[in-house]
Amino acid sequence: MSVEEKIKQIIKDQLGVSEDEVKPEASFVEDLGADSLDLTELIMAMEEEFGVEIADEDAQKILKVKDAINYIESKQK
């Protein structure tokens, strides 16, 4: 699985949303209905899945699906 596919799977599992809803431009809060606890759990799940630590100031910048994908890809280079 690619980074994008893994992140989309995490989002679907954590937020209980369908594949169709998880688009790169989708906002976690506005489009996918996440609250602050959901966002924290998403960050923790991504940290565990990819073996990275996401600093709080970086986590606050991850607002959309594409932000998460770009962040994780940048950490794996």
TIMIVO-915203 format. One record per residue (C-alpha): x, y, z; residue in three letters; residue number from 0. Coordinates in nm, 2 decimals, m for minus. Example, Ala and Ser with C-alpha at 12.3 -4.5 7.8 and 13.67 -1.06 7.14 Angstrom:
2
{{1.23,m0.45,0.78},"ALA",0}
{{1.37,m0.11,0.71},"SER",1}
***
This chain:
77
{{0.00,0.00,0.00},"MET",0}
{{0.11,0.35,m0.07},"SER",1}
{{0.14,0.62,0.19},"VAL",2}
{{m0.18,0.78,0.05},"GLU",3}
{{m0.37,0.45,0.06},"GLU",4}
{{m0.26,0.38,0.42},"LYS",5}
{{m0.36,0.73,0.54},"ILE",6}
{{m0.70,0.70,0.37},"LYS",7}
{{m0.75,0.36,0.54},"GLN",8}
{{m0.66,0.51,0.88},"ILE",9}
{{m0.90,0.80,0.82},"ILE",10}
{{m1.18,0.56,0.72},"LYS",11}
{{m1.12,0.34,1.03},"ASP",12}
{{m1.09,0.63,1.27},"GLN",13}
{{m1.38,0.85,1.15},"LEU",14}
{{m1.61,0.58,1.01},"GLY",15}
{{m1.64,0.76,0.67},"VAL",16}
{{m1.67,0.61,0.33},"SER",17}
{{m1.39,0.59,0.07},"GLU",18}
{{m1.57,0.84,m0.15},"ASP",19}
{{m1.56,1.11,0.13},"GLU",20}
{{m1.18,1.08,0.18},"VAL",21}
{{m1.06,1.31,m0.10},"LYS",22}
{{m0.72,1.50,m0.09},"PRO",23}
{{m0.90,1.83,m0.05},"GLU",24}
{{m1.13,1.71,0.23},"ALA",25}
{{m1.11,1.89,0.56},"SER",26}
{{m1.10,1.66,0.86},"PHE",27}
{{m1.33,1.89,1.06},"VAL",28}
{{m1.56,2.05,0.80},"GLU",29}
{{m1.59,1.77,0.54},"ASP",30}
{{m1.53,1.45,0.75},"LEU",31}
{{m1.69,1.56,1.08},"GLY",32}
{{m1.38,1.52,1.30},"ALA",33}
{{m1.36,1.68,1.64},"ASP",34}
{{m1.05,1.76,1.84},"SER",35}
{{m1.03,1.41,2.00},"LEU",36}
{{m1.07,1.25,1.65},"ASP",37}
{{m0.78,1.47,1.52},"LEU",38}
{{m0.56,1.36,1.81},"THR",39}
{{m0.64,1.00,1.75},"GLU",40}
{{m0.57,1.04,1.38},"LEU",41}
{{m0.23,1.19,1.45},"ILE",42}
{{m0.15,0.91,1.69},"MET",43}
{{m0.26,0.64,1.44},"ALA",44}
{{m0.04,0.79,1.17},"MET",45}
{{0.26,0.81,1.41},"GLU",46}
{{0.22,0.44,1.49},"GLU",47}
{{0.16,0.33,1.13},"GLU",48}
{{0.45,0.52,0.99},"PHE",49}
{{0.69,0.52,1.28},"GLY",50}
{{0.72,0.90,1.29},"VAL",51}
{{0.67,1.16,1.56},"GLU",52}
{{0.44,1.45,1.46},"ILE",53}
{{0.52,1.76,1.67},"ALA",54}
{{0.22,1.94,1.81},"ASP",55}
{{0.29,2.25,1.60},"GLU",56}
{{0.30,2.03,1.28},"ASP",57}
{{m0.01,1.85,1.38},"ALA",58}
{{m0.20,2.18,1.40},"GLN",59}
{{m0.11,2.24,1.03},"LYS",60}
{{m0.26,1.91,0.92},"ILE",61}
{{m0.61,2.02,0.83},"LEU",62}
{{m0.69,1.82,0.52},"LYS",63}
{{m0.63,1.47,0.39},"VAL",64}
{{m0.36,1.60,0.14},"LYS",65}
{{m0.18,1.77,0.43},"ASP",66}
{{m0.14,1.44,0.61},"ALA",67}
{{m0.02,1.26,0.30},"ILE",68}
{{0.24,1.54,0.22},"ASN",69}
{{0.36,1.55,0.58},"TYR",70}
{{0.42,1.17,0.61},"ILE",71}
{{0.58,1.15,0.26},"GLU",72}
{{0.82,1.43,0.35},"SER",73}
{{0.92,1.24,0.67},"LYS",74}
{{0.99,0.92,0.48},"GLN",75}
{{1.25,1.07,0.25},"LYS",76}
***
